[in-house]
């Protein structure tokens, strides 16, 4: 889908979609609990559809067959369910789309080599087969918290206790906290040591219990409206939970920092998904902003360090890409007039749309339909807030 956005300030009230991160976790825990759970405020984004589809496949595939799990483009679905499939069904055959099957799984592979679990990754298909056994699981903490979440969900199902031991400093620890919170709601408590980084002590032989849970509004998506406000818009964001376990709630403090003049530095290692909206907000301010701790952004739906820089520079911003960081030099406004290739990355499309509000000339987006991955109603909400969008049909 090709769109042209005519610059206009956004105003009005909007409620972001349900938290994708929390919804993944609630769907998995509810499925592990069996019948009886009630989940309110679930999104129907493509990533959530992937988790629903995979949990159904784990439930319905014949017992003597490895389940085939199509994870779409959802990294959470893939990494969460690899250990779960091993615990429930002795493995699975995982497929995906876009760049998903190129994303690194080495922390799991290192564990599988140690534990004697067979795996093969070939032609975009990952086959895993073997027995997940109780014991010690050592993982690097600076790759992705998703590996921790997958093991946290699976290990309580085994017949003995286990421990997850981070071998490096934890990044995105807030996402692990969200996993522990969801597990608690479904009847499983995981104590953590007071060490830095903490170790997670997992009892065996546990059963998930059904629960009734309402999924919170998504701070990751709300972040784009907060960024729009940094750029001069007047959007009221409704429905977000201030005491949320979602780490991306720090967008409020990031935007407060960016509203002050002067050079600044923001560490993205804890909440890498905030890099696109933070970069958009940083492009129009008094001062330079360095976004650090961002190497993992190269392994997302696109190489986000590269695509953030390319998209914002196409709109007249001054962004310099470094191996693990971005340098954004603030300006009074953006020229616009350029074309942004969204690179099949939902967060790049939303970033460009927000940045367009600070442009002087119209902005064209290629592949704008990719927002359906996480925020299917984004363009409807953008129009509702006063955004002026022309959709090019037949192109």
Secondary structure, 3 states (H helix, E strand, C coil): CEEEEECCCCEEEEECCECHHHHHHHHHHHHHHCCCCEEECCCCCHHHHHHHHHHHHHHHCCCCCCEEEECCCCHHHHHHHHHHHHHHHCEEEEECCCCHHHCCCHHHHHHHHHHCCEEEEECCEEEEECCCCCCEEEECCCCCCHHHHHHHHHHCCCCCCEEEEECCCCCCHHHHHHHHHHHHHCCCCCEECCCCCCEEEECCCCCCCCCEEECCECHHHHHHHHHHHHCCCEEEEECCCCCCCCHHHHHHHHHHHHCCCCCEEEECCCCHHHHHHHHHHHCCCCCEEEEECCHHHHHCCCCHHHHHHHHHHHCCCEEEEECCEEEEECCCCEEECCEEECCCCHHHHHHHHHHHCCEEECEEEECHHHHHHCCCCHHHHHHHCCCEEEEECCC
